[in-house]
Amino acid sequence: MSESSPGDLAIVLHSHMPYVEGFGTYPFGEEWLFDAVIRSYLPVLEIADRLTMTVTPVLADQLEDVGVRERLRDFLVEWRIGAAEADIPEVPTECRPACEGELARYRHALELLDEAGGDPLLPFQRASSEGRVALATSSATHAVLPLLATREGLRLQLDAGIRSHRRRFGWDGGLWLPECGYAPGLEWRLAEAGASWFCVDQSAHEAPLQALAPVRTPAGPVALPIDWEAIGWLWSLDGYPSDPAHAQFAGKSLRGVRLWKVGGGAYDPAAAEAAARRQADEFLAAAAARLRQYADEHDRRGLLVFAIDTELLGHWWSEGPIWLRAVLEGAEAAGVRTVTVPEALAEHEPVERKLMASTWGEGKDFATWDSPAVADLAWGARRMELRLLRALSAGLDSDAATRAARELLAAQASDWAFLDKRGQAGDYAYQRATDHARALLEAIDCGSVTDPRMRSLAPDLSLAPLLEP
């Protein structure tokens, strides 16, 4: 599209799952990963075009695991396709279209998985090699970087993540800040690691429309403010997924098949698809108007960075992939050009402005991961980091140090504090964090203790970042 367009839309889909391989199934554990692959990653990657996707290293670690691939297909065939097939003759007549729609969804997912040879990582690699998506990495296990205790610990998270991403996909410098967690000065550490861009959420500190321009940092990497107002059209209590026609996430049969709609009554797939397509038109019209307003007020084309979790599309919001396809197909006619982040950076000159400490969490601060409610987890992770560094300085054996470093990375994941503070997974998150702490101390003090469940985490780990001065 020509320069007459008021601006560009950069859709950034953040793909992430904590390390659950070998750590439980229902209701918490590998089922999260399997459903994300089946309902989100496979259908989204099938239609993705002219957008950016992050793949956190910890997610890719699991998708690369041969055992996970085998269990994923078994789960899809037995617990998703099999459940829908068993439900069809048993559910009320008015619910059969919903059940048949779910069955069709799962059978198509199986086709996509088998087409990839059972490898759930391959669709990411194909989409990247075909130029349909730009892939970005993140820290190794999605640690909130400003909350780490030491520079060495920060280097370990970045180095381990970038190493594995480069091996799997290559790397052009895109790096997602976990939870969009930023603090002034972090950009210098990102620059040292080779990052060229990252996303921030400055919505608590910026004027309306200010997010529609990239920001030049003193260290070099470009900060891309995400447009929280636009994100709120989808990611809010009254956002697109709450339409009465859409599938109710919790409205499931005893076998886990989604049968009911948000507005009550049996789910109608055709009506839900029509609603999703209407919402795509509304989204594009609103995005075009927002970009036009920015262009009029600032005399330059705007860049609307629309960042959401990939898992929202399909897993949490059943109609999400339908909505995304309609957005991508209808963007040009709506006067909006969709671009990848690298394409956007080639055309949109960054502005100079100060960035403030922030996240995209509740309150736009760090309270979700660093507050009295989760103080034991926050301070425990910092103590683990310091304990490992002390052990290394005392000459810890490299095998034990590698095991301890993996346990540290696992404990630093932002997911545990997030889930614990929100009470969304019982004691699973707290138990995971404390178990990793215990395993780190065992690795340091016992040496011979091993845990095969950690076999796939950070396969490209190097201890060098912890040893460098």
Legacy VTK file of the C-alpha trace (Angstrom):
# vtk DataFile Version 3.0
C-alpha trace
ASCII
DATASET POLYDATA
POINTS 469 float
0.000 0.000 0.000
1.183 3.521 -0.746
2.205 6.305 1.575
-1.420 7.518 1.404
-2.189 4.992 4.133
-2.406 6.781 7.512
-0.199 4.178 9.107
0.714 0.563 9.669
-0.541 -2.236 11.901
2.121 -4.471 13.443
0.442 -7.503 15.002
2.717 -9.192 17.545
1.581 -12.574 18.842
3.440 -13.662 21.963
3.750 -17.461 22.145
4.746 -18.776 25.556
4.216 -21.702 27.867
6.090 -22.414 31.115
8.129 -25.590 31.396
5.456 -28.212 32.089
7.036 -31.166 30.246
7.089 -34.011 32.733
5.420 -31.959 35.469
1.812 -33.102 35.638
-1.083 -33.404 33.205
-4.682 -32.669 34.267
-5.690 -30.162 35.530
-2.286 -28.421 35.529
0.728 -29.322 33.464
1.185 -30.724 29.987
-2.493 -30.315 29.102
-1.863 -26.538 28.953
0.873 -27.078 26.387
-1.072 -29.586 24.313
-4.206 -27.434 24.111
-2.129 -24.379 23.173
-0.566 -26.307 20.276
-3.852 -27.807 19.111
-6.144 -24.807 19.461
-3.737 -21.884 18.976
-0.312 -22.480 17.448
-1.317 -24.829 14.622
-4.387 -22.901 13.395
-2.747 -19.489 13.812
0.417 -20.499 11.974
-1.681 -21.916 9.133
-3.116 -18.450 8.376
-0.380 -16.148 9.720
0.890 -13.612 7.214
2.632 -10.235 7.556
2.841 -10.408 11.323
5.388 -11.013 14.072
5.379 -13.935 16.487
7.495 -14.514 19.535
8.501 -18.037 20.458
9.844 -18.155 23.972
12.828 -20.484 24.276
11.138 -22.454 27.045
8.174 -23.104 24.752
10.434 -24.191 21.891
12.417 -26.401 24.289
9.262 -28.407 24.937
8.029 -28.494 21.348
11.426 -29.872 20.345
11.179 -32.754 22.796
10.468 -36.085 21.080
8.509 -37.403 24.050
6.252 -34.357 24.031
5.516 -34.868 20.339
4.413 -38.428 20.947
2.233 -37.536 23.942
0.773 -34.525 22.095
-0.578 -36.658 19.254
-1.936 -39.265 21.656
-3.649 -36.507 23.654
-5.206 -35.005 20.528
-6.498 -38.328 19.228
-7.757 -39.781 22.522
-8.735 -36.841 24.705
-9.879 -34.280 22.149
-11.038 -36.082 18.984
-12.190 -39.099 20.980
-14.062 -36.928 23.476
-15.933 -35.031 20.768
-16.825 -38.255 18.940
-18.141 -39.782 22.158
-20.145 -36.668 23.029
-21.998 -36.259 19.730
-24.609 -39.014 20.313
-24.975 -38.098 23.993
-25.319 -34.305 24.131
-28.699 -32.580 23.758
-29.761 -32.176 20.142
-29.279 -28.388 20.218
-25.640 -28.909 21.269
-24.667 -31.241 18.442
-23.537 -28.474 16.035
-21.164 -27.237 18.732
-19.835 -30.730 19.304
-19.452 -31.370 15.568
-17.637 -28.040 15.209
-15.176 -29.014 17.936
-14.627 -32.380 16.292
-13.875 -30.679 12.976
-11.451 -28.314 14.725
-9.542 -31.190 16.313
-9.477 -33.318 13.177
-8.032 -30.402 11.239
-5.426 -29.874 13.956
-4.435 -33.523 13.551
-4.086 -32.996 9.792
-1.819 -30.008 10.402
0.236 -31.892 12.965
0.656 -34.942 10.721
1.547 -32.681 7.800
4.415 -31.408 9.944
5.536 -34.970 10.632
4.288 -34.681 14.199
6.749 -31.862 14.898
4.896 -28.872 16.461
7.998 -26.702 16.080
8.127 -27.132 12.306
5.122 -24.868 11.522
6.944 -21.977 13.237
10.060 -22.689 11.196
8.104 -22.965 7.942
6.200 -19.725 8.504
9.498 -17.965 9.149
11.343 -19.452 6.176
8.412 -18.629 3.877
8.556 -15.002 5.006
5.001 -15.011 6.353
6.062 -14.172 9.898
9.025 -12.592 11.644
10.062 -14.551 14.716
11.429 -13.014 17.915
12.943 -14.646 20.962
12.788 -13.874 24.677
14.701 -14.705 27.826
15.281 -18.404 28.411
12.377 -19.088 30.756
10.361 -15.836 30.626
11.936 -14.269 33.693
10.953 -10.663 34.439
14.387 -9.242 33.710
14.403 -6.105 35.907
13.678 -8.309 38.941
16.761 -10.513 38.623
19.353 -10.075 41.350
22.562 -9.796 39.343
23.981 -8.823 35.985
25.313 -12.370 35.630
21.836 -13.814 36.119
20.444 -11.457 33.499
23.170 -12.454 31.046
22.364 -16.144 31.622
18.668 -15.663 30.821
19.435 -13.711 27.647
22.311 -15.882 26.445
20.512 -19.193 26.930
17.408 -17.894 25.187
19.172 -16.327 22.223
21.451 -19.334 21.700
18.562 -21.760 21.299
16.491 -19.378 19.169
19.391 -18.751 16.788
19.977 -22.490 16.362
16.326 -23.202 15.647
15.271 -20.194 13.605
18.163 -17.799 13.091
17.815 -14.404 14.733
17.402 -10.845 13.491
17.563 -9.169 16.904
13.917 -9.162 17.997
13.518 -9.801 21.722
10.297 -9.884 23.709
10.609 -8.569 27.259
8.724 -11.057 29.444
5.551 -9.400 30.751
6.828 -6.289 28.903
8.881 -5.758 32.064
11.132 -2.749 31.545
13.256 -0.574 33.808
15.485 2.302 32.634
18.944 1.003 31.766
17.798 -2.458 30.698
18.299 -1.481 27.063
22.094 -1.471 27.598
22.026 -5.138 28.632
19.808 -5.940 25.651
22.221 -4.159 23.333
25.116 -6.208 24.724
23.165 -9.354 23.862
22.564 -8.166 20.282
18.894 -7.183 20.527
17.626 -4.630 18.020
14.043 -4.140 19.257
11.739 -4.912 22.146
8.166 -4.063 23.180
7.133 -1.943 26.168
3.827 -0.934 27.702
3.939 2.768 28.556
0.167 3.231 28.751
0.322 4.368 32.387
2.819 7.104 31.524
1.943 8.405 28.065
-0.549 10.740 26.435
-3.242 9.418 24.077
-1.851 8.192 20.751
1.762 8.555 21.969
2.172 4.784 21.626
1.917 5.016 17.845
5.607 5.790 17.313
8.687 3.667 18.063
11.176 5.048 20.570
14.942 5.306 20.122
16.887 4.238 23.208
20.354 5.606 24.036
21.802 2.090 23.828
20.575 1.470 20.292
17.677 -1.029 20.451
14.319 0.428 19.463
11.449 0.246 21.943
8.017 -0.411 20.479
5.200 0.839 22.740
2.208 -1.447 22.477
-1.122 0.336 21.985
-3.069 -0.706 25.045
-6.217 1.137 24.019
-6.443 -0.952 20.856
-5.522 -4.127 22.738
-8.374 -3.384 25.118
-10.853 -3.755 22.258
-10.082 -7.451 22.518
-8.376 -8.027 25.865
-10.916 -6.638 28.344
-13.963 -7.889 30.216
-16.260 -6.565 27.500
-13.852 -7.254 24.624
-14.466 -9.358 21.532
-14.381 -12.797 23.253
-17.317 -11.753 25.476
-19.747 -11.466 22.555
-22.907 -13.432 23.447
-22.504 -15.603 20.327
-19.011 -16.822 21.187
-18.152 -20.069 22.903
-18.004 -19.987 26.658
-14.541 -21.084 27.779
-15.834 -22.884 30.871
-19.060 -24.154 29.300
-17.886 -27.691 28.611
-19.226 -31.199 28.673
-17.852 -33.664 31.179
-15.396 -34.755 28.493
-14.165 -31.172 27.993
-15.995 -30.235 24.775
-17.227 -26.614 24.558
-21.001 -26.688 24.115
-22.393 -23.416 25.394
-22.202 -19.784 24.315
-21.416 -16.708 26.399
-24.974 -15.401 26.121
-26.472 -18.662 27.343
-27.838 -21.615 25.457
-26.277 -23.946 22.938
-23.307 -22.699 20.958
-23.900 -22.042 17.255
-20.596 -22.166 15.299
-22.027 -20.351 12.271
-23.371 -17.465 14.348
-20.091 -17.244 16.243
-18.095 -17.098 12.995
-20.315 -14.289 11.717
-19.741 -12.377 14.959
-15.960 -12.841 14.707
-15.923 -11.529 11.147
-18.023 -8.529 12.132
-15.584 -7.843 14.977
-12.662 -7.999 12.548
-14.322 -5.290 10.451
-14.900 -3.210 13.590
-11.277 -3.667 14.632
-9.906 -2.564 11.279
-12.203 0.454 11.116
-11.183 1.523 14.616
-7.473 0.934 13.899
-7.683 2.977 10.679
-9.418 5.822 12.508
-6.816 5.744 15.258
-3.954 5.825 12.758
-5.645 8.621 10.797
-6.035 10.704 13.954
-2.362 10.203 14.792
-1.278 11.180 11.278
-3.409 14.325 11.395
-2.059 15.386 14.786
1.616 14.493 14.286
2.120 14.910 10.536
3.659 11.441 10.212
2.361 7.933 9.611
1.583 6.004 12.751
2.590 2.503 13.798
-0.004 0.641 15.855
1.657 -2.263 17.677
-1.067 -4.717 18.624
0.456 -7.304 20.969
-1.477 -10.164 22.553
-0.794 -13.708 23.707
-1.035 -16.194 20.855
-2.874 -18.548 23.208
-5.745 -16.065 23.412
-6.560 -16.922 19.801
-8.163 -20.342 19.716
-7.445 -21.671 23.181
-9.005 -19.004 25.370
-11.114 -17.430 22.614
-12.382 -20.186 20.347
-13.138 -17.840 17.451
-9.796 -16.029 17.651
-8.234 -17.627 14.542
-11.361 -16.759 12.525
-11.060 -13.149 13.684
-7.343 -13.042 12.845
-7.882 -14.427 9.347
-10.577 -11.808 8.686
-8.301 -9.030 9.965
-5.440 -10.087 7.714
-7.700 -10.524 4.704
-9.561 -7.253 5.191
-6.754 -4.912 6.239
-5.890 -3.514 2.816
-9.505 -2.708 1.940
-9.828 -0.938 5.299
-6.866 1.284 4.478
-4.493 -0.350 6.943
-1.211 -1.989 5.966
-0.118 -4.972 8.049
3.642 -5.225 8.563
6.137 -7.271 10.502
8.188 -5.459 13.115
11.380 -5.527 10.989
9.403 -4.018 8.094
7.977 -1.370 10.392
11.388 -0.392 11.735
12.665 0.096 8.192
10.007 2.735 7.567
9.103 4.378 10.874
11.736 6.705 12.298
11.954 6.344 16.089
11.235 9.368 18.258
13.169 10.575 21.271
11.329 10.263 24.586
11.902 8.931 28.062
10.723 5.446 28.947
9.438 4.648 32.424
9.566 1.423 34.427
6.509 -0.639 33.560
4.927 -3.984 32.684
1.737 -4.999 30.934
0.450 -6.584 34.142
-2.256 -5.328 36.469
-1.481 -1.772 37.482
1.234 -1.639 34.802
3.840 -2.164 37.532
5.765 -5.127 38.948
3.364 -5.946 41.782
2.171 -9.186 40.182
5.722 -10.578 40.428
7.247 -8.526 43.249
4.839 -7.653 46.054
4.036 -8.936 49.561
1.626 -11.513 48.103
4.456 -13.259 46.261
7.436 -12.060 48.309
8.538 -15.595 49.165
8.788 -16.509 45.488
10.433 -13.234 44.458
13.069 -13.245 47.174
13.551 -16.994 46.926
14.509 -16.708 43.255
16.990 -13.952 44.048
18.567 -16.004 46.823
18.924 -18.949 44.435
20.712 -16.722 41.950
23.167 -15.474 44.571
23.654 -18.965 45.990
24.637 -20.368 42.574
27.100 -17.545 41.950
28.692 -18.148 45.349
28.999 -21.862 44.614
30.590 -21.171 41.231
33.135 -18.864 42.813
34.001 -21.696 45.190
34.718 -24.076 42.291
31.438 -25.976 41.857
31.754 -28.955 39.498
30.531 -28.097 35.991
27.933 -30.898 35.821
26.421 -29.862 39.127
26.608 -26.205 38.105
24.780 -26.920 34.848
22.037 -28.774 36.716
21.781 -25.944 39.250
21.663 -23.323 36.505
18.745 -25.103 34.841
16.873 -25.226 38.131
17.527 -21.520 38.589
16.187 -20.728 35.127
13.093 -22.822 35.800
12.409 -21.094 39.117
12.811 -17.633 37.594
9.852 -18.083 35.219
7.343 -15.256 35.585
4.487 -17.765 35.417
4.807 -19.060 38.965
4.262 -15.722 40.701
1.552 -14.783 38.201
-0.412 -17.981 38.794
0.190 -17.945 42.552
-0.940 -14.344 43.013
-4.091 -14.887 40.965
-4.848 -18.260 42.533
-5.387 -19.828 39.124
-3.685 -23.178 39.569
-4.078 -24.224 43.172
-0.685 -24.823 44.763
0.863 -26.029 41.489
2.826 -22.817 40.821
4.116 -22.471 44.380
5.096 -26.124 44.478
6.936 -25.841 41.168
8.967 -22.846 42.347
9.902 -24.398 45.678
10.735 -27.758 44.086
13.173 -26.057 41.710
14.752 -24.258 44.652
15.195 -27.536 46.479
16.684 -29.167 43.385
19.167 -26.309 42.939
20.429 -26.761 46.485
20.660 -30.522 45.978
22.713 -30.004 42.831
25.098 -27.713 44.691
25.401 -29.660 47.914
24.926 -33.271 46.777
26.401 -33.315 43.309
25.129 -36.734 42.247
21.405 -35.955 42.411
19.721 -35.837 39.001
16.201 -35.142 37.804
15.344 -36.477 34.335
12.306 -34.178 34.140
14.644 -31.270 33.363
16.163 -32.986 30.331
14.744 -30.622 27.692
15.113 -27.219 29.354
17.722 -24.865 27.869
19.569 -27.468 25.768
22.024 -24.840 24.528
22.889 -23.603 28.017
26.359 -22.209 28.611
27.728 -21.307 32.029
29.958 -18.619 30.515
27.582 -15.720 31.324
27.826 -16.604 35.010
31.623 -16.794 34.933
32.481 -13.719 32.904
33.693 -10.709 34.924
LINES 1 470
469 0 1 2 3 4 5 6 7 8 9 10 11 12 13 14 15 16 17 18 19 20 21 22 23 24 25 26 27 28 29 30 31 32 33 34 35 36 37 38 39 40 41 42 43 44 45 46 47 48 49 50 51 52 53 54 55 56 57 58 59 60 61 62 63 64 65 66 67 68 69 70 71 72 73 74 75 76 77 78 79 80 81 82 83 84 85 86 87 88 89 90 91 92 93 94 95 96 97 98 99 100 101 102 103 104 105 106 107 108 109 110 111 112 113 114 115 116 117 118 119 120 121 122 123 124 125 126 127 128 129 130 131 132 133 134 135 136 137 138 139 140 141 142 143 144 145 146 147 148 149 150 151 152 153 154 155 156 157 158 159 160 161 162 163 164 165 166 167 168 169 170 171 172 173 174 175 176 177 178 179 180 181 182 183 184 185 186 187 188 189 190 191 192 193 194 195 196 197 198 199 200 201 202 203 204 205 206 207 208 209 210 211 212 213 214 215 216 217 218 219 220 221 222 223 224 225 226 227 228 229 230 231 232 233 234 235 236 237 238 239 240 241 242 243 244 245 246 247 248 249 250 251 252 253 254 255 256 257 258 259 260 261 262 263 264 265 266 267 268 269 270 271 272 273 274 275 276 277 278 279 280 281 282 283 284 285 286 287 288 289 290 291 292 293 294 295 296 297 298 299 300 301 302 303 304 305 306 307 308 309 310 311 312 313 314 315 316 317 318 319 320 321 322 323 324 325 326 327 328 329 330 331 332 333 334 335 336 337 338 339 340 341 342 343 344 345 346 347 348 349 350 351 352 353 354 355 356 357 358 359 360 361 362 363 364 365 366 367 368 369 370 371 372 373 374 375 376 377 378 379 380 381 382 383 384 385 386 387 388 389 390 391 392 393 394 395 396 397 398 399 400 401 402 403 404 405 406 407 408 409 410 411 412 413 414 415 416 417 418 419 420 421 422 423 424 425 426 427 428 429 430 431 432 433 434 435 436 437 438 439 440 441 442 443 444 445 446 447 448 449 450 451 452 453 454 455 456 457 458 459 460 461 462 463 464 465 466 467 468
